[in-house]
C-alpha cells in the first residue's frame, strides 16, 4: 500500500492536474495531500517493523501509466476511485489480520494497538476519498 500511496495515486494525481481546474482541482489536491500523509504513516510502520521501503511495484501490481489526455472529469475520478477502493479494502483487511501475524511483525502490544488504530484511520480516510471521487463523478456511476 505504501507503493500505491506514494507512486500510483500520486502519478494519477499529477496526470489529472494537467487536465483539471477549479473545483475538480481542489478535490484532487485533497486526495494528493492525504496520500502523502498516508505514506508517512505507512513509512513509520515499515520502519518499526524493519521492512525496507519498496522502490518498485510489489509483485502482482502492474506498472501503470496514466494518460488522462482527452478524458473527462468523470473518467479521471472514476479511475482514481478504483485505487481508493483498493487501498481502503486492503487497510480494512489488515485490521482483521490474525493476531499471531501482527504479533510476529510487532512484538510490542502497544505497537500493535497503535498500528491497528492507524489502519482504521486509513480505512476512514480512504472511504472519504472514495466519496470525494463519487461526488466528482456524480450520476455518471449510475449510467455505468
C-alpha positions in Angstrom: 0.0 0.0 0.0 3.0 2.3 0.6 3.9 2.0 -3.1 0.3 2.8 -4.2 0.1 5.8 -1.9 3.5 7.2 -3.0 3.6 6.2 -6.6 0.3 5.2 -8.2 -2.0 7.7 -6.6 0.5 10.5 -7.0 1.1 9.6 -10.6 -2.6 9.7 -11.3 -3.0 13.0 -9.4 -0.2 14.6 -11.4 -1.5 13.4 -14.7 -5.0 14.6 -13.8 -3.7 18.1 -12.7 -2.7 18.7 -16.3 -6.3 18.4 -17.4 -8.3 19.7 -14.4 -9.1 23.1 -13.0 -11.5 24.8 -10.5 -13.4 22.7 -8.0 -12.1 19.5 -9.5 -8.6 20.5 -8.9 -9.4 21.2 -5.2 -10.8 17.7 -4.8 -7.6 16.3 -6.5 -5.4 18.4 -4.1 -7.2 16.9 -1.1 -6.6 13.3 -2.4 -3.0 14.1 -3.2 -2.2 15.7 0.1 -3.9 13.0 2.1 -2.0 10.3 0.2 1.3 12.0 1.2 0.2 11.8 4.8 -0.9 8.2 4.5 2.5 7.3 3.0 4.2 8.9 6.1 2.1 6.7 8.4 3.0 3.6 6.4 6.6 4.6 6.3 6.6 4.9 10.1 5.2 1.3 10.5 7.5 -0.2 7.8 10.5 1.3 9.7 9.2 0.0 13.1 8.8 -3.5 11.5 12.3 -3.2 9.9 10.8 -3.6 6.5 12.6 -1.9 3.6 10.6 0.7 1.8 9.6 -0.6 -1.6 11.2 1.1 -4.6 9.1 -0.6 -7.2 5.7 -2.1 -7.7 5.1 -5.1 -5.5 4.6 -8.4 -7.2 1.0 -8.6 -8.5 0.5 -4.8 -9.0 1.1 -3.9 -12.6 3.2 -0.9 -13.6 0.6 1.6 -14.6 0.9 4.7 -16.8 -2.0 7.1 -16.5 -3.0 9.0 -19.6 -5.8 11.4 -18.9 -5.4 13.3 -22.1 -8.8 13.8 -23.7 -10.6 12.1 -20.9 -13.4 13.8 -19.0 -13.6 14.6 -15.3 -15.8 11.6 -14.7 -13.4 9.1 -16.3 -10.4 10.6 -14.4 -12.1 10.4 -11.0 -13.5 7.0 -11.8 -10.0 5.7 -12.4 -8.6 7.3 -9.3 -11.6 5.9 -7.3 -10.6 2.3 -8.2 -7.3 2.7 -6.3 -9.0 4.5 -3.4 -11.3 1.4 -3.0 -8.4 -1.0 -3.4 -6.3 0.6 -0.6 -9.4 1.1 1.6 -10.2 -2.6 1.4 -6.6 -3.6 1.9 -6.3 -1.5 5.1 -9.6 -3.0 6.3 -8.2 -6.5 5.7 -5.1 -5.6 7.7 -7.3 -4.6 10.7 -8.8 -8.1 10.6 -5.4 -9.9 10.4 -4.8 -12.9 12.6 -3.4 -11.7 15.9 -0.4 -14.1 15.6 0.6 -12.4 12.3 0.6 -8.9 13.9 2.4 -10.3 17.0 5.2 -11.6 14.7 5.6 -8.3 12.9 5.0 -6.1 16.0 6.0 -8.0 19.2 5.2 -5.0 21.4 1.5 -4.9 22.3 1.3 -1.1 22.4 2.7 -1.0 18.8 0.1 -3.5 17.7 -2.7 -1.4 19.2 -1.4 1.8 17.7 -0.8 0.1 14.3 -4.5 -1.1 14.2 -5.6 2.3 15.2 -3.7 3.9 12.4 -5.0 1.3 9.9 -8.6 2.0 11.0 -7.9 5.7 10.5 -6.6 5.0 7.0 -9.8 3.0 6.2 -11.9 6.0 7.2 -9.6 8.3 5.1 -9.9 6.1 2.0 -13.6 5.9 2.4 -13.6 9.7 2.5 -11.5 9.7 -0.7 -14.0 7.3 -2.4 -16.8 9.7 -1.5 -14.8 12.7 -2.9 -14.4 10.8 -6.1 -18.1 9.8 -6.1 -19.1 13.5 -5.7 -17.0 14.4 -8.7 -18.4 11.6 -10.8 -21.9 12.4 -9.8 -24.6 10.5 -11.7 -22.0 9.0 -14.1 -21.6 5.9 -11.9 -25.3 5.0 -12.3 -25.0 5.0 -16.1 -22.1 2.6 -15.9 
